[in-house]
Amino acid sequence: MADIVEIRWHGRGGQGTVTAAKVLADACLSGGRHVQAFPEYGPERAGAPLRAYNRVSSKELRMHCPVLNPQVVSVVDATLLDSINVAEGATKNALFVVNTSKDPGEIRAKLNAGSEQKVFTVDASKIAMECIGRALPNAPMLGALCKMTGLITLDHLLEDVRKSFGKKFSQKIIDGNLEATRRGYEEVKEG
């Protein structure tokens, strides 16, 4: 990946998208990288579309603005593909990961992805239901993003998920999120 990796997350309020961006930032930070994580949303309500951003670099980050040309686009809610141009500004070799049960080829056509762009899919909502009991797809999306970017190792990510969720939740929920993260890593498909 490039010296600075810019990631744009698309999701809806209540899906854990902002939390996922923060957990990724924490994992990269503890791995010795410079990071930024910040959300962008309108009226704060469950179900409202939102964006969150990450920047990850080996050097100090001095830029403080939204990510306009992401190398990675994470779509936590596939229904946004019908209403928002999630590919807007994405680099010509961008990586897309989409939470859907559909084949990556179908999503590639919907995104109108370029030949150098890579499209990955993972059924993060299904994984979350099976592991956590609720359709909170952020943990499986983190696992998938970790695998497709190689920014951090799965073990490092799992340790940071454990730390991040351990402050607020019971062991059962922590274990569910760890399993969901691991499955997202293992089940992501490239098209």
C-alpha positions in Angstrom: 0.0 0.0 0.0 1.0 3.6 -0.4 2.9 5.7 2.2 -0.4 7.3 3.3 -3.5 5.1 3.0 -6.8 7.0 3.0 -10.0 5.0 3.8 -13.6 6.2 3.5 -16.3 4.3 5.3 -20.0 4.5 4.2 -22.7 3.3 6.6 -25.8 4.3 8.5 -26.1 5.5 12.1 -26.2 2.6 14.6 -24.2 0.1 12.5 -20.9 0.8 14.3 -19.2 2.4 11.3 -17.7 5.2 13.4 -16.6 2.7 16.0 -14.9 0.6 13.3 -12.9 3.6 12.0 -11.8 4.3 15.6 -10.8 0.6 16.3 -8.8 0.5 13.1 -7.1 3.7 14.0 -6.2 2.3 17.5 -4.9 -0.9 16.0 -2.7 1.0 13.5 -1.5 3.4 16.2 -0.5 0.7 18.6 1.3 -0.8 15.6 3.5 2.3 15.4 1.7 4.2 12.6 0.4 7.7 12.6 -3.4 7.7 12.2 -6.5 9.8 12.0 -10.1 8.7 12.4 -13.1 11.0 12.2 -16.8 10.9 11.3 -18.9 13.1 9.1 -22.7 13.0 9.5 -25.7 15.2 9.5 -28.6 14.9 12.0 -27.5 12.2 14.4 -30.2 9.5 14.2 -30.2 5.8 13.7 -30.4 4.8 10.0 -29.1 8.1 8.7 -26.3 7.8 6.1 -22.8 8.8 7.4 -19.2 8.7 6.4 -16.2 8.1 8.5 -12.5 8.4 7.5 -9.1 7.0 8.3 -5.7 8.1 7.3 -2.8 5.7 8.1 0.8 6.7 7.5 4.4 5.8 8.6 5.0 9.6 8.8 3.3 12.4 10.8 0.0 13.4 9.3 -0.5 17.2 8.9 -3.6 17.1 6.7 -6.9 17.6 8.5 -9.7 17.3 6.0 -12.2 14.8 4.7 -10.8 11.9 2.5 -11.6 12.9 -1.1 -9.5 10.4 -3.0 -9.6 7.1 -0.9 -7.5 4.1 -1.8 -9.9 2.0 0.2 -13.7 2.3 0.4 -15.6 0.3 3.0 -19.4 0.1 2.4 -21.0 -1.1 5.7 -24.6 -0.9 4.3 -25.0 -2.1 0.6 -28.4 -0.2 0.3 -26.3 2.9 0.0 -25.0 1.7 -3.4 -28.5 2.7 -4.7 -28.5 6.2 -3.3 -24.9 7.4 -2.9 -21.9 7.3 -5.4 -19.6 5.5 -3.0 -16.9 5.3 -5.7 -16.8 9.1 -6.0 -13.1 10.3 -6.0 -11.8 6.8 -5.4 -8.3 6.3 -6.9 -7.9 4.3 -10.1 -6.5 1.3 -8.1 -8.9 1.6 -5.1 -10.0 -1.4 -3.1 -13.8 -1.7 -2.3 -15.2 -3.9 0.4 -19.0 -4.2 0.6 -21.2 -5.8 3.2 -23.4 -8.0 1.0 -24.3 -11.6 0.3 -23.9 -10.9 -3.4 -21.0 -12.0 -5.6 -18.2 -9.5 -6.0 -18.8 -9.5 -9.8 -22.3 -8.2 -9.3 -21.1 -5.4 -7.0 -18.3 -4.5 -9.4 -20.9 -3.9 -12.1 -23.0 -1.8 -9.8 -20.0 0.3 -8.8 -18.9 0.5 -12.4 -15.4 -0.2 -11.0 -12.4 0.3 -13.2 -10.2 -2.5 -14.4 -7.5 -1.7 -11.8 -9.9 -1.4 -8.9 -10.5 -4.4 -6.7 -13.9 -5.4 -5.3 -14.4 -7.5 -2.2 -17.6 -8.7 -0.6 -18.3 -10.2 2.8 -21.7 -11.0 4.4 -20.9 -9.0 7.5 -24.5 -8.7 8.6 -25.0 -12.5 8.5 -21.7 -13.0 10.4 -22.7 -10.5 13.0 -26.1 -12.1 13.5 -24.5 -15.5 14.0 -21.7 -14.3 16.3 -23.2 -11.4 18.2 -26.9 -11.9 17.8 -27.5 -8.4 16.2 -26.8 -7.1 12.7 -23.9 -4.9 13.8 -21.5 -5.5 10.8 -18.6 -3.4 12.0 -16.4 -6.2 13.5 -16.6 -8.5 10.4 -16.0 -5.4 8.1 -12.8 -4.7 10.2 -11.6 -8.2 9.6 -12.3 -8.0 5.9 -10.6 -4.6 5.6 -7.6 -6.0 7.6 -7.2 -8.9 5.1 -7.6 -6.9 1.9 -5.3 -4.0 2.9 -2.6 -5.8 5.0 -2.3 -2.7 7.1 -2.2 -4.8 10.3 -2.1 -8.5 11.1 -5.3 -10.2 12.2 -3.7 -11.0 15.6 -2.9 -7.3 16.1 -6.5 -6.3 15.1 -8.0 -8.9 17.4 -6.0 -7.7 20.3 -7.2 -4.1 19.7 -10.8 -5.3 19.3 -10.4 -7.0 22.7 -9.1 -3.8 24.2 -11.6 -1.5 22.6 -14.7 -3.6 23.4 -13.4 -4.8 26.8 -13.9 -1.4 28.3 -17.6 -1.4 27.8 -19.0 -4.9 27.2 -19.4 -8.3 28.8 -17.1 -11.2 27.9 -19.8 -12.8 25.8 -20.1 -9.7 23.6 -16.3 -9.4 23.4 -16.0 -13.0 22.3 -18.7 -12.6 19.7 -17.0 -9.6 18.2 -13.7 -11.4 18.2 -15.2 -14.3 16.3 -17.1 -11.9 13.9 -13.8 -10.1 13.2 -12.0 -13.4 12.5 -14.8 -14.6 10.3 -14.9 -11.4 8.3 -11.1 -11.9 7.7 -11.6 -15.5 6.6 -14.8 -15.1 4.5 -14.1 -12.0 2.5 -14.2 -12.7 -1.3 -12.5 -11.0 -4.1 -14.2 -10.5 -7.5 
